């Protein structure tokens, strides 16, 4: 990692909720790192960069102002109205979907371009807990996956062009192909 990335990642990892508050607990991080390590298309460097993006997104979502390491402009959010800093010692972020992505991803380009959002838990839990949700729209480079998407798209187009399709069935077909 670059020195600025190392400094930011160290800041997040050293937030313990006691000395530096709030801390971040990234749930499923061991599985994520192990899956990335075992996947030759991902590896640990790309995994740490995505982990840093997750920390940054969580800091923005929860209004956490990180330590400045000469790169303070990287953090667009300061303490906000929805800040968790006053409410929580530790913010838990679940990354099960990301751990699975690290296991199955077959392209470094796809992995690097992964788009996600931090979604807060419902109700009061949302003050201190959230999860990473991957965007269903991704860059695909696998010929097999692209062929499958092409075939599914053609099937849906044929179904539409018949002119007598049921909306419910069409939506079911679309949800299977385009989650």
Backbone as JSON, one array per atom type, in Angstrom:
{
  "sequence": "XXXXXXXXXXXXXXXXXXXXXXXXXXXXXXXXXXXXXXXXXXXXXXXXXXXXXXXXXXXXXXXXXXXXXXXXXXXXXXXXXXXXXXXXXXXXXXXXXXXXXXXXXXXXXXXXXXXXXXXXXXXXXXXXXXXXXXXXXXXXXXXXXXXXXXXXXXXXXXXXXXXXXXXXXXXXXXXXXXX",
  "N": [[0.84, -1.19, 0.0], [0.33, 2.32, -0.53], [2.04, 5.01, 1.25], [0.15, 6.93, 2.32], [-2.22, 5.46, 2.24], [-1.54, 3.4, 3.97], [-1.27, 4.83, 6.38], [-3.91, 5.78, 6.79], [-5.33, 3.33, 6.96], [-4.08, 2.21, 9.2], [-4.92, 4.05, 11.13], [-7.69, 3.52, 11.25], [-7.64, 0.8, 12.05], [-6.47, 1.01, 14.53], [-8.32, 2.26, 16.08], [-9.96, 1.78, 18.95], [-12.25, 2.15, 20.38], [-11.98, 2.97, 22.94], [-9.51, 4.44, 23.67], [-9.38, 5.76, 21.2], [-12.23, 6.85, 19.78], [-15.16, 6.61, 17.78], [-14.56, 3.06, 17.6], [-14.06, 0.7, 14.93], [-15.63, -2.27, 14.11], [-15.17, -4.7, 11.93], [-17.11, -6.99, 10.74], [-16.75, -10.34, 9.73], [-14.27, -9.92, 8.63], [-11.94, -11.65, 8.92], [-12.68, -13.88, 7.28], [-13.01, -12.58, 4.84], [-10.36, -11.64, 4.32], [-8.95, -14.08, 4.24], [-10.25, -15.39, 2.1], [-9.56, -13.62, 0.04], [-6.78, -13.89, 0.08], [-6.48, -16.52, -0.76], [-7.46, -16.39, -3.33], [-6.18, -16.09, -6.46], [-6.73, -14.06, -8.26], [-7.4, -11.89, -6.78], [-6.0, -11.36, -4.14], [-4.01, -10.06, -1.34], [-3.28, -7.32, -1.34], [-5.13, -5.93, -3.0], [-7.36, -6.59, -1.52], [-6.87, -5.26, 0.92], [-6.98, -2.64, 0.02], [-9.68, -2.45, -0.77], [-10.82, -2.91, 1.72], [-9.97, -0.59, 3.02], [-11.45, 1.28, 1.54], [-13.97, 0.53, 2.45], [-13.8, 1.16, 5.2], [-13.46, 3.95, 4.91], [-15.92, 4.63, 3.71], [-17.66, 3.89, 5.76], [-16.84, 5.68, 7.73], [-17.67, 8.07, 6.58], [-20.46, 7.6, 6.41], [-21.14, 7.38, 9.12], [-20.27, 9.73, 10.19], [-17.66, 10.08, 11.22], [-14.7, 11.59, 12.14], [-11.6, 11.1, 10.99], [-8.11, 10.71, 11.98], [-5.75, 13.14, 10.9], [-3.51, 12.69, 8.29], [-1.96, 14.24, 6.63], [-3.54, 13.95, 4.49], [-6.1, 14.83, 4.71], [-8.09, 15.82, 3.11], [-9.13, 13.67, 1.84], [-11.17, 12.65, 3.29], [-14.41, 13.28, 3.12], [-16.44, 13.76, 4.97], [-17.23, 15.26, 8.03], [-17.94, 15.49, 11.55], [-21.31, 14.82, 11.65], [-24.88, 15.43, 11.51], [-26.02, 12.91, 11.8], [-24.12, 11.62, 13.26], [-22.21, 9.01, 14.69], [-20.37, 9.15, 16.6], [-20.92, 10.24, 19.12], [-22.79, 8.49, 20.09], [-21.91, 5.82, 20.06], [-19.39, 3.54, 21.1], [-18.23, 1.64, 19.58], [-18.55, 0.86, 16.18], [-20.21, -1.42, 14.24], [-19.67, -3.1, 11.25], [-20.96, -5.15, 8.86], [-19.62, -7.43, 6.54], [-20.25, -9.65, 4.91], [-21.11, -10.12, 2.24], [-19.0, -9.02, 0.82], [-16.9, -10.64, 1.61], [-17.65, -13.01, 0.35], [-17.53, -12.16, -2.31], [-14.74, -11.79, -2.54], [-13.96, -14.42, -2.48], [-15.09, -15.59, -4.81], [-14.59, -13.93, -7.03], [-13.3, -13.45, -10.28], [-11.6, -11.7, -11.5], [-9.25, -9.13, -11.31], [-9.77, -6.55, -12.15], [-12.56, -6.37, -12.03], [-12.88, -6.73, -9.28], [-11.52, -4.47, -8.24], [-13.19, -2.48, -9.19], [-15.48, -2.69, -7.75], [-18.59, -1.64, -6.61], [-20.2, -0.33, -3.82], [-22.37, 0.21, -0.98], [-22.81, 1.56, 2.29], [-25.2, 0.41, 4.42], [-27.3, 1.32, 6.97], [-28.37, -0.48, 9.89], [-31.76, -1.31, 10.83], [-33.81, 0.9, 12.76], [-32.92, 1.7, 16.16], [-30.55, 0.24, 16.27], [-29.22, 1.02, 14.01], [-27.72, 3.24, 14.64], [-25.27, 2.33, 15.44], [-24.57, 0.21, 13.86], [-24.15, -1.41, 10.74], [-24.21, -2.56, 7.3], [-22.3, -3.71, 4.5], [-23.46, -3.43, 1.3], [-23.34, -4.81, -1.8], [-23.4, -3.39, -5.03], [-25.72, -4.43, -7.47], [-25.04, -4.15, -10.11], [-22.32, -4.77, -12.01], [-19.01, -4.68, -13.36], [-18.25, -7.0, -15.77], [-15.95, -9.4, -16.84], [-15.54, -11.99, -17.44], [-15.78, -14.41, -19.9], [-17.56, -16.56, -19.87], [-19.52, -15.7, -18.01], [-20.41, -13.38, -19.31], [-21.48, -14.52, -21.65], [-23.58, -15.99, -20.53], [-25.17, -13.9, -19.49], [-25.81, -12.62, -21.89], [-27.32, -14.63, -23.19], [-29.48, -14.86, -21.39], [-30.52, -12.28, -21.6], [-31.34, -12.26, -24.29], [-33.32, -14.22, -24.16], [-35.19, -12.98, -22.47], [-35.83, -10.79, -24.08], [-37.04, -12.06, -26.28], [-39.26, -13.11, -24.99], [-40.58, -10.75, -24.29], [-41.12, -9.7, -26.83], [-43.01, -11.42, -27.85], [-45.41, -10.44, -27.08], [-47.46, -11.19, -25.36], [-46.92, -11.23, -22.64], [-46.84, -11.77, -19.1], [-46.75, -9.42, -16.53], [-45.82, -10.05, -13.92], [-44.42, -12.46, -14.32], [-42.46, -11.62, -16.09], [-41.06, -9.77, -14.48], [-40.09, -11.55, -12.53], [-38.34, -13.08, -14.13], [-36.48, -11.07, -14.82], [-35.45, -10.43, -12.29], [-34.04, -12.73, -11.66], [-31.92, -12.68, -13.43], [-30.88, -10.07, -13.3], [-30.13, -9.06, -10.45]],
  "CA": [[0.0, 0.0, 0.0], [1.02, 3.61, -0.51], [2.14, 5.53, 2.63], [-1.11, 7.55, 2.77], [-3.17, 4.37, 2.48], [-1.09, 2.72, 5.2], [-1.59, 5.68, 7.54], [-5.36, 5.76, 7.01], [-5.72, 2.0, 7.42], [-3.6, 2.09, 10.58], [-5.81, 4.85, 11.98], [-8.93, 2.77, 11.46], [-7.37, -0.43, 12.79], [-6.09, 1.34, 15.91], [-9.47, 2.8, 16.82], [-10.39, 0.69, 19.82], [-13.48, 2.5, 21.08], [-11.62, 3.43, 24.28], [-8.58, 5.56, 23.47], [-9.89, 6.44, 20.01], [-13.62, 6.44, 19.65], [-15.55, 5.21, 17.89], [-13.8, 2.03, 16.9], [-14.81, -0.01, 13.89], [-15.55, -3.73, 14.1], [-15.55, -5.17, 10.6], [-17.55, -8.37, 10.9], [-16.37, -11.22, 8.62], [-12.98, -9.54, 8.06], [-11.04, -12.79, 8.72], [-13.1, -14.65, 6.1], [-12.7, -11.73, 3.68], [-8.92, -11.65, 4.07], [-8.57, -15.44, 3.85], [-10.75, -15.62, 0.73], [-8.74, -12.81, -0.87], [-5.45, -14.49, 0.04], [-6.55, -17.77, -1.54], [-7.89, -16.12, -4.69], [-5.06, -15.48, -7.19], [-7.18, -12.87, -8.99], [-7.66, -10.81, -5.83], [-4.79, -11.14, -3.34], [-4.15, -9.25, -0.13], [-3.15, -5.88, -1.58], [-6.44, -5.44, -3.45], [-8.29, -6.74, -0.39], [-6.65, -4.16, 1.88], [-7.48, -1.39, -0.59], [-11.14, -2.46, -0.65], [-11.1, -2.74, 3.14], [-9.81, 0.84, 3.29], [-12.64, 1.95, 0.98], [-15.09, 0.23, 3.35], [-13.61, 2.01, 6.38], [-13.74, 5.34, 4.52], [-17.37, 4.77, 3.51], [-18.28, 3.82, 7.09], [-16.54, 6.95, 8.4], [-18.57, 9.07, 5.99], [-21.84, 7.28, 6.8], [-21.36, 7.57, 10.55], [-19.79, 11.05, 10.6], [-16.45, 9.95, 12.02], [-13.59, 12.4, 11.64], [-10.37, 10.37, 11.25], [-6.88, 11.46, 12.2], [-5.2, 13.71, 9.68], [-2.16, 12.22, 7.95], [-1.58, 15.0, 5.45], [-4.46, 13.62, 3.41], [-7.42, 15.05, 5.32], [-9.08, 16.1, 2.07], [-9.71, 12.42, 1.37], [-12.35, 12.37, 4.1], [-15.36, 14.35, 2.86], [-17.41, 13.98, 6.05], [-16.82, 15.52, 9.4], [-19.06, 15.16, 12.43], [-22.57, 15.22, 11.02], [-26.08, 15.3, 12.33], [-26.2, 11.49, 12.07], [-22.85, 11.12, 13.76], [-22.25, 7.93, 15.68], [-19.29, 9.37, 17.56], [-21.45, 10.49, 20.47], [-23.71, 7.42, 20.47], [-21.32, 4.48, 20.06], [-17.96, 3.35, 21.26], [-17.81, 0.77, 18.47], [-19.49, 0.75, 15.06], [-20.05, -2.72, 13.6], [-20.01, -3.14, 9.83], [-20.98, -6.53, 8.37], [-19.13, -7.48, 5.16], [-20.39, -11.02, 4.41], [-21.16, -10.1, 0.77], [-17.66, -8.71, 0.33], [-16.1, -11.86, 1.82], [-18.02, -13.94, -0.72], [-16.96, -11.61, -3.54], [-13.31, -12.09, -2.54], [-13.81, -15.85, -2.75], [-15.53, -16.02, -6.14], [-14.25, -12.99, -8.09], [-12.3, -14.01, -11.2], [-10.93, -10.62, -12.22], [-8.78, -8.02, -10.48], [-10.45, -5.34, -12.62], [-13.91, -6.4, -11.45], [-12.75, -6.54, -7.83], [-11.17, -3.07, -7.98], [-14.29, -1.58, -9.56], [-16.66, -3.04, -6.96], [-19.33, -0.52, -6.04], [-20.97, -0.75, -2.65], [-22.87, 1.25, -0.07], [-23.03, 1.18, 3.68], [-26.6, 0.55, 4.8], [-27.48, 1.21, 8.42], [-29.39, -1.41, 10.39], [-33.04, -0.67, 11.13], [-34.1, 1.41, 14.1], [-31.84, 2.15, 17.05], [-29.3, -0.46, 15.93], [-28.58, 1.74, 12.93], [-26.77, 4.23, 15.16], [-23.97, 1.7, 15.68], [-24.41, -1.02, 13.08], [-24.53, -1.35, 9.33], [-23.64, -3.61, 6.48], [-21.93, -3.37, 3.14], [-24.27, -4.06, 0.26], [-22.73, -4.65, -3.12], [-24.3, -3.0, -6.11], [-25.95, -5.57, -8.36], [-24.46, -3.88, -11.42], [-20.87, -4.91, -11.93], [-18.23, -4.88, -14.56], [-17.96, -8.42, -15.95], [-14.95, -9.67, -17.88], [-15.54, -13.43, -17.68], [-16.52, -14.77, -21.12], [-18.67, -17.45, -19.48], [-20.56, -14.88, -17.39], [-20.96, -12.51, -20.34], [-22.32, -15.34, -22.52], [-24.81, -16.3, -19.78], [-25.98, -12.68, -19.46], [-26.3, -12.42, -23.25], [-28.39, -15.61, -23.43], [-30.64, -14.48, -20.57], [-31.08, -11.07, -22.19], [-32.06, -12.65, -25.51], [-34.53, -14.95, -23.75], [-36.15, -11.98, -21.98], [-36.27, -9.99, -25.23], [-37.99, -12.89, -27.03], [-40.46, -13.18, -24.16], [-41.26, -9.46, -24.43], [-41.57, -9.5, -28.21], [-44.19, -12.26, -28.12], [-46.54, -9.56, -26.89], [-48.47, -11.65, -24.41], [-46.21, -11.57, -21.39], [-47.41, -11.33, -17.83], [-45.8, -8.55, -15.84], [-45.22, -10.75, -12.78], [-43.45, -13.43, -14.83], [-41.36, -10.84, -16.64], [-40.27, -9.27, -13.35], [-39.38, -12.7, -11.96], [-37.21, -13.38, -15.02], [-35.49, -10.01, -14.68], [-34.81, -10.53, -10.97], [-33.11, -13.85, -11.7], [-30.75, -12.3, -14.22], [-30.37, -8.77, -12.87], [-30.61, -8.99, -9.05]],
  "C": [[0.87, 1.25, 0.0], [1.07, 4.13, 0.92], [0.85, 6.17, 3.15], [-2.17, 6.51, 3.07], [-2.83, 3.64, 3.77], [-1.48, 3.52, 6.44], [-3.08, 5.66, 7.83], [-5.83, 4.41, 7.54], [-5.29, 1.78, 8.86], [-4.48, 2.87, 11.54], [-7.09, 4.08, 12.29], [-8.7, 1.53, 12.33], [-7.02, -0.16, 14.25], [-7.21, 2.0, 16.71], [-10.07, 1.66, 17.65], [-11.7, 0.97, 20.55], [-13.23, 2.98, 22.5], [-10.72, 4.66, 24.16], [-9.03, 6.42, 22.28], [-11.3, 5.93, 19.77], [-14.28, 7.21, 18.52], [-14.57, 4.3, 17.17], [-14.68, 1.41, 15.84], [-14.56, -1.5, 14.03], [-16.07, -4.18, 12.75], [-15.83, -6.67, 10.71], [-17.28, -9.15, 9.62], [-15.04, -10.8, 7.98], [-12.03, -10.73, 7.93], [-11.4, -13.63, 7.49], [-12.78, -13.88, 4.82], [-11.22, -11.81, 3.33], [-8.44, -13.03, 3.63], [-9.03, -15.75, 2.43], [-9.92, -14.85, -0.29], [-7.35, -13.42, -1.02], [-5.43, -15.73, -0.84], [-6.9, -17.54, -3.0], [-6.77, -15.43, -5.46], [-5.45, -14.23, -7.98], [-7.4, -11.67, -8.09], [-6.4, -10.49, -5.04], [-5.02, -10.16, -2.2], [-4.05, -7.75, -0.37], [-4.49, -5.29, -2.03], [-7.46, -5.54, -2.32], [-8.11, -5.61, 0.61], [-7.12, -2.83, 1.31], [-9.01, -1.33, -0.52], [-11.55, -2.29, 0.8], [-10.98, -1.27, 3.53], [-10.99, 1.64, 2.73], [-13.86, 1.73, 1.87], [-14.99, 1.08, 4.61], [-13.95, 3.46, 6.05], [-15.24, 5.57, 4.36], [-18.11, 4.74, 4.84], [-18.04, 5.12, 7.85], [-17.45, 8.05, 7.88], [-20.0, 8.84, 6.48], [-22.13, 7.62, 8.25], [-20.75, 8.87, 11.09], [-18.57, 11.02, 11.48], [-15.33, 10.74, 11.37], [-12.28, 11.68, 11.98], [-9.2, 11.3, 11.52], [-6.37, 11.99, 10.87], [-3.78, 13.2, 9.48], [-1.69, 12.96, 6.7], [-2.5, 14.76, 4.27], [-5.9, 13.81, 3.89], [-8.48, 15.32, 4.27], [-9.74, 14.83, 1.56], [-11.02, 12.13, 2.08], [-13.37, 13.49, 3.92], [-16.29, 14.66, 4.02], [-16.71, 14.29, 7.35], [-17.99, 15.14, 10.28], [-20.35, 15.69, 11.82], [-23.72, 15.04, 11.98], [-26.32, 13.85, 12.72], [-24.96, 10.84, 12.63], [-23.03, 10.04, 14.81], [-21.24, 8.17, 16.78], [-19.8, 9.56, 18.97], [-22.26, 9.3, 20.97], [-23.04, 6.07, 20.7], [-19.83, 4.52, 20.35], [-17.4, 2.54, 20.1], [-18.93, 0.72, 17.43], [-19.19, -0.58, 14.36], [-20.53, -2.65, 12.16], [-19.87, -4.59, 9.36], [-20.57, -6.55, 6.89], [-19.23, -8.89, 4.56], [-20.4, -11.06, 2.87], [-19.78, -9.86, 0.17], [-16.74, -9.92, 0.5], [-16.39, -12.88, 0.72], [-17.48, -13.45, -2.07], [-15.47, -11.94, -3.64], [-13.05, -13.56, -2.86], [-14.06, -16.18, -4.22], [-15.08, -15.12, -7.29], [-13.13, -13.55, -8.97], [-11.58, -12.93, -12.0], [-10.53, -9.5, -11.26], [-9.49, -6.72, -10.87], [-11.85, -5.25, -12.03], [-13.84, -6.1, -9.96], [-12.45, -5.08, -7.5], [-12.32, -2.12, -8.26], [-15.57, -1.87, -8.78], [-17.29, -1.79, -6.36], [-20.19, -1.05, -4.91], [-21.47, 0.47, -1.91], [-22.94, 0.68, 1.32], [-24.5, 1.44, 3.99], [-26.71, 0.34, 6.3], [-28.54, 0.17, 8.74], [-30.65, -0.61, 10.71], [-33.08, -0.17, 12.57], [-32.87, 1.89, 14.86], [-30.5, 1.5, 16.73], [-28.52, 0.29, 14.86], [-27.61, 2.81, 13.38], [-25.36, 3.65, 15.26], [-23.7, 0.49, 14.81], [-24.9, -0.83, 11.66], [-23.95, -2.52, 8.58], [-23.29, -3.07, 5.11], [-22.85, -4.14, 2.21], [-23.63, -3.76, -1.08], [-23.79, -4.24, -4.12], [-24.51, -4.2, -7.02], [-25.32, -5.38, -9.73], [-22.95, -3.87, -11.27], [-20.27, -5.0, -13.31], [-17.93, -6.38, -14.66], [-16.95, -8.58, -17.07], [-14.9, -11.15, -18.22], [-16.39, -13.75, -18.91], [-17.73, -15.63, -20.79], [-19.83, -16.64, -18.9], [-21.22, -13.98, -18.43], [-21.87, -13.29, -21.3], [-23.65, -15.68, -21.83], [-25.73, -15.09, -19.72], [-26.6, -12.4, -20.83], [-27.47, -13.36, -23.55], [-29.65, -15.25, -22.65], [-31.31, -13.23, -21.13], [-31.88, -11.37, -23.45], [-33.38, -13.35, -25.18], [-35.6, -13.97, -23.27], [-36.68, -11.12, -23.12], [-37.3, -10.77, -26.06], [-39.33, -12.96, -26.29], [-41.27, -11.89, -24.3], [-41.87, -9.29, -25.82], [-42.76, -10.37, -28.6], [-45.47, -11.47, -27.91], [-47.58, -10.01, -25.89], [-47.81, -12.05, -23.08], [-46.96, -11.03, -20.18], [-46.35, -10.53, -17.09], [-45.09, -9.28, -14.7], [-44.14, -11.72, -13.24], [-42.22, -12.71, -15.39], [-40.46, -10.31, -15.52], [-39.49, -10.38, -12.67], [-38.16, -13.06, -12.81], [-36.11, -12.34, -14.87], [-34.74, -10.12, -13.36], [-33.8, -11.67, -10.91], [-31.8, -13.46, -12.38], [-30.08, -11.05, -13.69], [-30.84, -8.51, -11.44], [-30.85, -7.62, -8.52]]
}
